[in-house]
Amino acid sequence: MDPVAHTLVGAVLAETGLKRLTRYATPTLLIGANLPDIDVIAHLWGEDASLYFRRGWSHGILALIVLPLLLACAIWLWHRWRRSSNPEAPPFRPGVVLGLSFLAVWTHPLLDWLNTYGVRLLMPFEGRWFYGDTLFIIDPWVWLLTAAGVFLARSKRHGAMAGWLILAMLASLLVLGTGHVPLEGKLLWCAALAALAILRWRNHARDLGRLVARVGVVALVIYACAAYGAARLAENLAAERFATPREVQANPLAGQPFSHRIVLVHDTFYRVVEANGKTLELPRGAPDSIVQAALESATIRGFVNWMRYPYWEVEESVDGWIVRFVDLRYQLPGKSGPGIGSAQVTVPKDSLPDR
């Protein structure tokens, strides 16, 4: 999921009451919920390097053991440094901090598994991708369910209120300004924001934020389970509708977790079924020498490692061939552009002298 979702999950867990366990609970949960994304540094080497390294080592089983231990040690060192200048500081609770570290770090790959991008949970021992195919990478409903309790608990001051207002405006621009979210979803979004504003204005109960945070966490679990069930149902219905496919995959739409674009894999073709029922068939087969040369290019090493349902088109040029790849999870041919779902390689003619 996106960094906002991970951060809000850590924050809402703190507001459920966990922050009362130790003075370091909130920073531990916030840092831990984002810690596996240390692999974001791969972006410095380009988009393809990011695809190659992202959601690998730092999201795998070994990291899920090592990262919480490192985080707890870092919090302990911070405590030691703070206590050197304030001997009266509350004692450090290593068991609590370690438990919160594991909880926070483990929420990260779980959320990432829920979307179609995938996560390599067995790294570094095995590079296999795992997919929950449940939620879109950016899900405004996850933001809403997690932010509600945090907002009510942490909007007491004018500065905090201004920050929440800016965040709500930016999120609303994303939800209301796109054609992906249907009218009903936009109305629900506005109604939810209005309800939170009224609760914040009229109710000053001390534990309201904690109550709403707990309800939000439960609602988030129910929402994710419902979306997972809807995706599996969509896949089963598609498999029954068409001739027995080798594989079926549901892609939840942005802002519409219960609507899907379905990819069906057959022996010689793909069938893509849009949410509106429109169907597209695309040929599927083994790569020829040109496509194979493109797949072996170092410039798309990450894309090749990450792609799941590849489709390609070859265009001959004066000096060689231009091979355009799309991953049908994210893009369709003819609609591709710069972004995560596409890649392009030029294969020089002199690299294939036998053609």
SEFIVEX-620819 format. One line per field, with one value per residue (C-alpha): x, y, z; residue number from 0; residue in three letters. Coordinates in nm, 3 decimals. Example, Ala and Ser with C-alpha at 12.3 -4.5 7.8 and 13.67 -1.06 7.14 Angstrom:
<rs>
east <- c(1.230	1.367);
north <- c(-0.450	-0.106);
up <- c(0.780	0.714);
k <- c(0	1);
r <- c(ALA	SER);
</rs>
This chain:
<rs>
east <- c(0.000	0.102	0.303	-0.002	-0.189	0.105	0.153	-0.216	-0.226	0.061	-0.109	-0.451	-0.299	-0.140	-0.473	-0.656	-0.485	-0.146	0.019	-0.057	0.170	0.490	0.596	0.767	0.462	0.355	0.698	0.761	0.435	0.477	0.836	0.775	0.472	0.696	1.030	1.021	1.003	1.373	1.413	1.267	1.630	1.635	1.448	1.780	1.896	1.583	1.237	1.357	1.600	1.312	1.102	1.393	1.461	1.129	0.920	1.203	1.464	1.314	0.967	1.072	1.066	1.420	1.352	1.034	1.255	1.555	1.383	1.173	1.483	1.678	1.390	1.362	1.739	1.722	1.440	1.641	1.948	1.729	1.598	1.949	2.051	1.740	1.780	2.138	1.997	1.681	1.738	1.374	1.240	1.004	1.176	1.224	0.993	1.186	0.920	0.648	0.865	0.977	0.618	0.501	0.796	0.696	0.330	0.410	0.660	0.436	0.144	0.351	0.388	0.033	-0.103	0.129	0.013	-0.345	-0.287	-0.195	0.165	0.280	0.534	0.819	0.748	1.012	1.309	1.602	1.546	1.306	1.202	0.845	0.580	0.264	-0.056	-0.371	-0.545	-0.783	-0.727	-0.589	-0.246	-0.401	-0.729	-0.910	-1.134	-0.831	-0.728	-1.073	-1.111	-0.768	-0.762	-1.096	-0.980	-0.642	-0.810	-1.046	-0.760	-0.499	-0.679	-0.700	-0.464	-0.499	-0.178	-0.286	-0.630	-0.476	-0.263	-0.565	-0.758	-0.481	-0.463	-0.842	-0.837	-0.560	-0.731	-1.062	-0.904	-0.783	-1.121	-1.353	-1.134	-1.107	-1.348	-1.251	-1.464	-1.839	-2.086	-2.205	-1.847	-1.789	-2.108	-2.008	-1.666	-1.817	-2.069	-1.797	-1.583	-1.885	-1.965	-1.608	-1.617	-1.943	-1.806	-1.494	-1.694	-1.969	-1.811	-1.518	-1.525	-1.176	-1.190	-1.387	-1.073	-0.978	-1.328	-1.340	-0.986	-1.087	-1.400	-1.189	-0.942	-1.227	-1.398	-1.071	-1.037	-1.399	-1.355	-1.040	-1.206	-1.514	-1.299	-1.100	-1.420	-1.559	-1.242	-1.246	-1.617	-1.547	-1.272	-1.495	-1.779	-1.542	-1.396	-1.749	-1.849	-1.562	-1.390	-1.166	-0.878	-0.537	-0.551	-0.792	-0.701	-0.920	-0.790	-0.981	-1.046	-0.919	-1.170	-1.401	-1.278	-1.588	-1.555	-1.291	-1.115	-1.055	-0.756	-0.805	-0.501	-0.560	-0.305	-0.282	-0.446	-0.542	-0.899	-0.947	-1.297	-1.358	-1.584	-1.850	-1.847	-1.642	-1.413	-1.076	-0.875	-0.499	-0.263	-0.032	0.269	0.638	0.873	1.059	1.428	1.356	1.137	1.375	1.662	1.451	1.367	1.739	1.812	1.961	1.745	1.425	1.568	1.338	1.029	1.093	1.142	0.817	0.580	0.296	0.083	0.313	0.195	0.423	0.414	0.709	0.765	1.045	1.259	1.552	1.814	1.627	1.307	1.114	0.958	0.684	0.576	0.270	0.164	-0.209	-0.265	-0.211	-0.224	-0.367	-0.190	-0.245	-0.307	0.040	0.263	0.538	0.465	0.480	0.281	0.491	0.846	1.015	1.338	1.511	1.680	1.951	1.954	2.325	2.252	2.058	2.276	2.074	1.762);
north <- c(0.000	0.365	0.532	0.724	0.398	0.240	0.548	0.572	0.202	0.258	0.571	0.413	0.115	0.360	0.535	0.211	0.228	0.080	0.418	0.387	0.086	0.287	0.640	0.499	0.317	0.576	0.633	0.257	0.187	0.472	0.382	0.009	0.037	0.203	0.036	-0.235	0.046	0.121	-0.042	0.278	0.386	0.174	0.459	0.647	0.404	0.438	0.291	-0.047	-0.088	-0.008	-0.286	-0.527	-0.456	-0.333	-0.562	-0.811	-0.848	-0.584	-0.743	-1.107	-1.350	-1.273	-0.899	-0.962	-1.102	-0.871	-0.534	-0.544	-0.634	-0.345	-0.106	-0.208	-0.164	0.181	0.285	0.155	0.356	0.665	0.600	0.566	0.896	1.074	0.932	1.054	1.408	1.320	1.050	1.079	0.957	0.657	0.317	0.142	-0.158	-0.383	-0.653	-0.404	-0.214	-0.538	-0.663	-0.335	-0.343	-0.685	-0.582	-0.266	-0.422	-0.718	-0.495	-0.368	-0.682	-0.783	-0.460	-0.490	-0.847	-0.724	-0.552	-0.673	-0.547	-0.844	-0.904	-1.157	-1.294	-1.568	-1.346	-1.391	-1.766	-1.762	-1.485	-1.601	-1.328	-1.353	-1.165	-1.096	-0.928	-0.758	-0.381	-0.122	0.012	0.345	0.293	0.599	0.381	0.245	0.606	0.694	0.398	0.446	0.825	0.871	0.774	0.942	1.265	1.274	1.202	1.433	1.743	1.929	2.210	2.466	2.355	1.992	2.090	2.284	1.984	1.754	2.004	2.009	1.629	1.604	1.851	1.665	1.329	1.476	1.615	1.264	1.101	1.367	1.472	1.132	0.945	0.614	0.670	0.651	0.915	0.698	0.665	1.039	1.107	0.854	1.016	1.362	1.228	1.055	1.371	1.574	1.323	1.339	1.719	1.719	1.468	1.678	1.998	1.873	1.593	1.651	1.314	1.223	0.864	0.927	0.899	0.567	0.426	0.535	0.402	0.060	0.059	0.169	-0.119	-0.372	-0.211	-0.221	-0.596	-0.654	-0.434	-0.619	-0.958	-0.847	-0.715	-1.040	-1.243	-1.022	-1.066	-1.445	-1.451	-1.242	-1.484	-1.788	-1.635	-1.548	-1.900	-2.046	-1.808	-1.886	-2.204	-2.344	-2.097	-2.184	-1.889	-1.612	-1.287	-1.002	-0.647	-0.420	-0.078	0.244	0.358	0.066	-0.240	-0.441	-0.382	-0.569	-0.601	-0.975	-1.131	-1.489	-1.684	-1.949	-2.161	-1.939	-1.612	-1.377	-1.269	-0.936	-0.860	-0.500	-0.409	-0.296	-0.639	-0.543	-0.829	-0.817	-1.115	-1.092	-1.356	-1.531	-1.740	-1.804	-1.514	-1.528	-1.438	-1.062	-1.060	-1.293	-1.053	-0.770	-0.973	-1.027	-0.654	-0.520	-0.207	-0.399	-0.656	-0.534	-0.531	-0.887	-1.007	-0.837	-0.881	-1.126	-1.120	-0.989	-0.893	-0.748	-0.578	-0.555	-0.268	-0.276	0.036	0.132	0.009	-0.275	-0.355	-0.170	-0.414	-0.272	-0.470	-0.421	-0.607	-0.670	-0.614	-0.244	-0.156	-0.266	-0.241	0.088	0.264	0.228	0.514	0.582	0.402	0.085	-0.130	-0.088	-0.113	-0.064	-0.200	-0.138	-0.448	-0.356	-0.557	-0.633	-0.812	-1.079	-1.149	-1.459	-1.256);
up <- c(0.000	-0.015	0.268	0.390	0.453	0.636	0.852	0.939	1.034	1.279	1.414	1.461	1.643	1.885	1.941	2.024	2.361	2.279	2.329	2.699	2.733	2.704	2.617	2.308	2.172	1.915	1.755	1.757	1.576	1.327	1.239	1.235	1.006	0.744	0.815	0.542	0.286	0.344	0.003	-0.145	-0.177	-0.494	-0.665	-0.673	-0.942	-1.154	-1.194	-1.319	-1.029	-0.798	-0.952	-0.910	-0.543	-0.405	-0.184	-0.166	0.107	0.336	0.309	0.340	0.629	0.743	0.756	0.954	1.229	1.200	1.149	1.470	1.669	1.515	1.577	1.943	1.985	1.826	2.059	2.356	2.249	2.217	2.566	2.705	2.546	2.674	3.022	3.046	3.051	3.243	3.509	3.621	3.284	3.300	3.278	2.946	2.893	2.652	2.620	2.532	2.283	2.118	2.089	1.938	1.696	1.568	1.542	1.348	1.107	1.032	0.936	0.644	0.426	0.518	0.369	0.068	0.008	-0.022	-0.358	-0.705	-0.706	-0.500	-0.225	-0.199	0.146	0.138	0.054	0.068	0.045	-0.251	-0.489	-0.550	-0.555	-0.345	-0.431	-0.232	-0.530	-0.288	-0.278	-0.516	-0.418	-0.313	-0.129	0.012	0.228	0.411	0.473	0.604	0.838	0.991	1.000	1.178	1.527	1.485	1.377	1.674	1.914	1.763	1.637	1.967	1.873	1.597	1.424	1.421	1.295	1.009	0.916	0.914	0.704	0.443	0.440	0.401	0.113	-0.071	-0.022	-0.135	-0.451	-0.529	-0.458	-0.601	-0.891	-1.056	-1.277	-1.118	-0.808	-0.883	-0.767	-0.477	-0.354	-0.374	-0.181	0.084	0.114	0.167	0.418	0.617	0.632	0.739	1.015	1.146	1.143	1.342	1.593	1.637	1.684	1.916	2.118	2.350	2.525	2.627	2.502	2.181	1.966	2.126	2.073	1.709	1.655	1.784	1.570	1.273	1.315	1.336	1.036	0.840	0.901	0.797	0.489	0.378	0.431	0.235	-0.051	-0.054	-0.072	-0.349	-0.555	-0.520	-0.611	-0.922	-1.024	-0.974	-1.174	-1.459	-1.458	-1.484	-1.760	-1.997	-2.113	-1.843	-1.802	-1.663	-1.424	-1.328	-1.155	-1.030	-1.037	-0.797	-0.946	-0.788	-0.528	-0.617	-0.428	-0.519	-0.894	-1.091	-1.421	-1.473	-1.648	-1.766	-1.885	-2.154	-2.338	-2.646	-2.544	-2.264	-2.209	-2.027	-1.898	-1.797	-1.505	-1.756	-1.922	-2.230	-2.332	-2.510	-2.633	-2.684	-2.824	-2.580	-2.673	-2.635	-2.722	-3.052	-3.083	-3.096	-2.790	-2.608	-2.676	-2.537	-2.226	-2.166	-2.177	-1.855	-1.889	-1.799	-1.559	-1.283	-1.505	-1.625	-1.267	-1.157	-1.453	-1.412	-1.729	-2.002	-2.348	-2.613	-2.949	-3.190	-3.432	-3.687	-3.724	-3.946	-3.701	-3.531	-3.351	-3.080	-2.835	-2.612	-2.307	-2.090	-1.778	-1.815	-1.443	-1.499	-1.867	-2.198	-2.536	-2.710	-2.380	-2.235	-2.139	-1.891	-1.569	-1.371	-1.612	-1.925	-2.056	-2.390	-2.539	-2.872	-3.013	-3.269	-3.592	-3.561	-3.230	-3.425	-3.730	-3.826	-3.902);
k <- c(0	1	2	3	4	5	6	7	8	9	10	11	12	13	14	15	16	17	18	19	20	21	22	23	24	25	26	27	28	29	30	31	32	33	34	35	36	37	38	39	40	41	42	43	44	45	46	47	48	49	50	51	52	53	54	55	56	57	58	59	60	61	62	63	64	65	66	67	68	69	70	71	72	73	74	75	76	77	78	79	80	81	82	83	84	85	86	87	88	89	90	91	92	93	94	95	96	97	98	99	100	101	102	103	104	105	106	107	108	109	110	111	112	113	114	115	116	117	118	119	120	121	122	123	124	125	126	127	128	129	130	131	132	133	134	135	136	137	138	139	140	141	142	143	144	145	146	147	148	149	150	151	152	153	154	155	156	157	158	159	160	161	162	163	164	165	166	167	168	169	170	171	172	173	174	175	176	177	178	179	180	181	182	183	184	185	186	187	188	189	190	191	192	193	194	195	196	197	198	199	200	201	202	203	204	205	206	207	208	209	210	211	212	213	214	215	216	217	218	219	220	221	222	223	224	225	226	227	228	229	230	231	232	233	234	235	236	237	238	239	240	241	242	243	244	245	246	247	248	249	250	251	252	253	254	255	256	257	258	259	260	261	262	263	264	265	266	267	268	269	270	271	272	273	274	275	276	277	278	279	280	281	282	283	284	285	286	287	288	289	290	291	292	293	294	295	296	297	298	299	300	301	302	303	304	305	306	307	308	309	310	311	312	313	314	315	316	317	318	319	320	321	322	323	324	325	326	327	328	329	330	331	332	333	334	335	336	337	338	339	340	341	342	343	344	345	346	347	348	349	350	351	352	353	354);
r <- c(MET	ASP	PRO	VAL	ALA	HIS	THR	LEU	VAL	GLY	ALA	VAL	LEU	ALA	GLU	THR	GLY	LEU	LYS	ARG	LEU	THR	ARG	TYR	ALA	THR	PRO	THR	LEU	LEU	ILE	GLY	ALA	ASN	LEU	PRO	ASP	ILE	ASP	VAL	ILE	ALA	HIS	LEU	TRP	GLY	GLU	ASP	ALA	SER	LEU	TYR	PHE	ARG	ARG	GLY	TRP	SER	HIS	GLY	ILE	LEU	ALA	LEU	ILE	VAL	LEU	PRO	LEU	LEU	LEU	ALA	CYS	ALA	ILE	TRP	LEU	TRP	HIS	ARG	TRP	ARG	ARG	SER	SER	ASN	PRO	GLU	ALA	PRO	PRO	PHE	ARG	PRO	GLY	VAL	VAL	LEU	GLY	LEU	SER	PHE	LEU	ALA	VAL	TRP	THR	HIS	PRO	LEU	LEU	ASP	TRP	LEU	ASN	THR	TYR	GLY	VAL	ARG	LEU	LEU	MET	PRO	PHE	GLU	GLY	ARG	TRP	PHE	TYR	GLY	ASP	THR	LEU	PHE	ILE	ILE	ASP	PRO	TRP	VAL	TRP	LEU	LEU	THR	ALA	ALA	GLY	VAL	PHE	LEU	ALA	ARG	SER	LYS	ARG	HIS	GLY	ALA	MET	ALA	GLY	TRP	LEU	ILE	LEU	ALA	MET	LEU	ALA	SER	LEU	LEU	VAL	LEU	GLY	THR	GLY	HIS	VAL	PRO	LEU	GLU	GLY	LYS	LEU	LEU	TRP	CYS	ALA	ALA	LEU	ALA	ALA	LEU	ALA	ILE	LEU	ARG	TRP	ARG	ASN	HIS	ALA	ARG	ASP	LEU	GLY	ARG	LEU	VAL	ALA	ARG	VAL	GLY	VAL	VAL	ALA	LEU	VAL	ILE	TYR	ALA	CYS	ALA	ALA	TYR	GLY	ALA	ALA	ARG	LEU	ALA	GLU	ASN	LEU	ALA	ALA	GLU	ARG	PHE	ALA	THR	PRO	ARG	GLU	VAL	GLN	ALA	ASN	PRO	LEU	ALA	GLY	GLN	PRO	PHE	SER	HIS	ARG	ILE	VAL	LEU	VAL	HIS	ASP	THR	PHE	TYR	ARG	VAL	VAL	GLU	ALA	ASN	GLY	LYS	THR	LEU	GLU	LEU	PRO	ARG	GLY	ALA	PRO	ASP	SER	ILE	VAL	GLN	ALA	ALA	LEU	GLU	SER	ALA	THR	ILE	ARG	GLY	PHE	VAL	ASN	TRP	MET	ARG	TYR	PRO	TYR	TRP	GLU	VAL	GLU	GLU	SER	VAL	ASP	GLY	TRP	ILE	VAL	ARG	PHE	VAL	ASP	LEU	ARG	TYR	GLN	LEU	PRO	GLY	LYS	SER	GLY	PRO	GLY	ILE	GLY	SER	ALA	GLN	VAL	THR	VAL	PRO	LYS	ASP	SER	LEU	PRO	ASP	ARG);
</rs>
